[in-house]
Amino acid sequence: MSTLNWVYPTVAIEDVARIDETQGAVEALLLARHRTADYQIRNMASLLETATETQNTLTMLLGSIAAISLLVGGIGAMNIMLVNVTERTREGADDLLTVLDAQRTLFNAQDQLAQIRLNRLQAAVSLYKALGGGWAAPARDIAG
């Protein structure tokens, strides 16, 4: 009966700029000794980069959710304002330009909401990609 021996060596380097060079040297050494690629090498710098990218994307996502909440509240207030201004125009208290200005303000806020929703969707896609989701584009032969 054979048993598996798991060994987890750790290599620490002093100069982070040489991490790729060191990883290549370790891979070459392991391949020379094992004569087959029966090992895995994990680079902590790439894991740290992925974690940082994920954190930045989550921060952007939470910021966009907060902005949407504020904008939706503002649009609700503007809708109430528009109804009040329309009623006052019917009663003769305000002129038509005031109503048109209120409508323009409301439409601008609704346009901003649509833009923020698009940004939120883009942030969600970025988060999905940062967490390893997505697909690889098929390779194209451009030599022909």
PyMOL commands that set and color helices and strands:
alter all, ss='L'
color gray80, all
select helices_A, chain A and resi 16-34+44-91+96-130
alter helices_A, ss='H'
color red, helices_A
deselect
rebuild
show_as cartoon
